[in-house]
């Protein structure tokens, strides 16, 4: 694997942002230091090279879009009900940036901060010191590290973190993909397989109800490779609430599981297999995409990208029966997720 570095731009408050290109076997992933974002992911398909990651050509594009494109999310990915949680006998209040709930780390999450990057042998390592008070409601100073590497057509993302106090944590990457190409438009031609027979159903604000729902005989039964188009147009009450797929599939009842396949996506001669140690995976069908103008002038309108966000189950910090997303002082948070690309 080779790594190359270039300047990418400057944030509105004057911080310099770099872009790193990792290449192995014809696959190229580009990472920017703002949000540790995946900016591009180029995969050979036949005689062409296809960029399957939605992204932006400028720092401004990342600062003004509201879709968390390609970013590492923290301290807590997904939604936290009522923008608050209780821990160690104390109530912590978070930013309410999603109606009354907190979403993806609040107003100054990990996606809004510039990470420090260094090159290691066969890996790019990005580190963020998230000081107490930067992200409202999260205690202690957290040092989070994300390692990106490429090998044999597989992108590996390794997350670690430590904190000076007990803290909830749920790190993920919110990259949008379109296997036909980042500028190919509607994703209804994709097929999806998720290795799970249960989801965590949601209420009208997309907070899990605390129950588990068997997917049998529903549009959420993706245990075999299935076209997603019928599900997107379904009148299933859960689809109606989410405006499409925006749900967590249960992979394990434990906080950490062995690294194993979670999902497979396929479209236009290309497949992507996602493996993870996380206990859940959020399949999001881009229902709330707003028409941001991305790379090469591509318009990222509704359902032009998909996300597979490996995670703890949403709102698990407030749901005792869910695997606990807690990092204790002195301990180390550690998870892995991979994405393997193959022509089909």
C-alpha positions, 0 to 999 in steps of 0.5 A, spaced: 500 500 500 502 507 498 500 513 501 500 520 498 499 527 502 496 533 499 493 540 501 485 540 501 483 546 503 482 551 510 476 551 514 472 557 516 476 558 522 483 557 519 485 550 520 488 547 514 485 540 512 490 535 508 487 529 503 491 522 503 490 517 498 491 510 500 492 505 494 493 498 493 491 493 487 488 499 483 483 501 489 484 508 492 481 511 498 482 518 499 481 521 506 481 528 509 483 530 516 476 534 517 472 529 520 477 523 518 472 523 512 472 518 506 472 523 500 473 518 495 473 510 494 475 508 487 474 501 485 476 498 478 470 495 475 472 492 468 476 497 464 474 503 468 475 505 475 469 507 479 468 512 485 463 509 489 463 514 495 459 520 495 463 526 497 465 534 496 471 537 492 472 543 497 472 543 505 466 548 504 462 542 501 463 538 508 462 544 512 455 546 509 452 540 508 448 536 513 449 529 511 455 527 515 458 525 508 464 520 509 465 522 516 467 519 523 461 520 528 462 520 535 462 520 541 455 517 540 453 515 533 445 515 531 440 518 536 439 519 543 432 520 546 431 527 549 438 529 548 440 526 555 442 520 558 443 518 565 450 515 568 453 514 574 447 517 578 448 523 574 443 526 568 447 529 562 444 534 557 446 533 550 445 538 544 438 537 541 440 537 534 434 532 531 428 535 533 428 533 541 433 528 540 441 528 539 444 526 533 451 524 531 454 527 536 451 534 537 453 540 534 460 539 534 461 532 533 467 528 531 465 530 524 466 537 525 473 537 528 480 536 524 484 530 526 491 529 526 494 524 521 500 520 521 503 515 516 504 508 519 507 502 515 501 500 511 496 504 514 493 512 515 492 513 523 488 519 525 487 521 532 482 526 535 483 529 542 476 531 544 476 535 550 471 535 555 466 541 553 467 540 546 461 536 545 456 538 549 454 533 555 460 528 554 465 527 560 472 527 560 477 528 555 477 522 550 483 520 545 480 517 539 484 514 533 481 511 527 486 507 522 485 506 515 488 501 511 487 497 504 489 490 502 486 486 497 480 490 495 478 491 502 478 497 506 479 496 513 477 501 519 479 500 526 477 504 532 480 505 538 479 510 544 480 512 551 477 517 556 479 520 562 472 519 565 467 514 564 463 516 558 458 513 553 461 512 546 459 509 539 463 510 533 462 509 526 463 512 519 457 515 515 460 514 508 455 514 503 456 509 497 453 508 490 456 502 487 454 504 480 458 511 481 457 517 486 454 520 480 449 515 478 443 517 481 437 513 484 440 507 488 433 503 487 437 498 483 441 496 489 440 489 492 442 488 499 443 482 504 443 483 511 445 477 516 440 478 521 433 476 523 431 482 527 431 490 527 430 495 533 423 498 531 422 505 531 417 511 534 415 517 530 422 520 532 426 514 529 428 512 536 428 505 538 421 503 542 426 498 546 423 492 543 426 487 537 422 485 531 423 479 527 423 481 520 420 474 517 415 476 512 416 483 512 420 488 507 426 488 512 427 481 511 434 481 507 437 475 509 438 473 502 440 478 497 434 482 495 432 488 491 431 494 495 426 498 491 420 494 493 421 496 500 423 503 499 416 504 496 412 499 501 407 502 506 410 498 511 409 502 518 416 502 519 418 504 512 413 510 513 416 512 519 423 512 516 421 515 509 425 508 507 430 504 510 433 508 516 433 502 521 438 498 526 439 490 524 441 486 530 447 482 529 449 481 536 446 481 543 453 483 546 457 489 546 463 486 541 462 480 537 467 476 533 469 480 526 464 477 521 460 479 515 454 483 517 451 485 510 452 485 502 450 490 497 451 489 490 449 493 483 452 494 476 457 488 476 460 490 483 459 487 490 461 490 497 461 486 503 461 489 510 464 485 516 464 488 523 465 487 530 459 491 532 453 489 535 448 492 530 448 495 523 444 501 521 442 501 513 440 508 511 437 509 504 438 516 503 431 518 505 433 525 507 438 527 502 437 534 500 440 535 493 447 538 496 452 539 490 458 534 490 464 532 487 464 534 479 457 537 480 454 531 482 447 533 485 446 528 491 438 528 492 434 524 495 436 516 495 442 517 491 447 514 496 446 508 501 449 508 508 451 501 512 453 504 519 456 499 524 454 501 531 451 500 538 444 500 537 441 507 537 439 510 544 442 504 547 445 509 552 438 510 555 435 502 554 438 498 559 436 491 555 440 493 549 448 492 549 451 498 553 455 503 549 460 505 555 467 506 556 470 506 563 476 510 565 482 507 564 479 502 559 480 502 551 474 502 546 476 497 540 472 495 534 473 493 527 469 494 520 471 492 513 468 493 506 471 488 501 469 490 493 469 484 488 466 484 481 460 480 480 
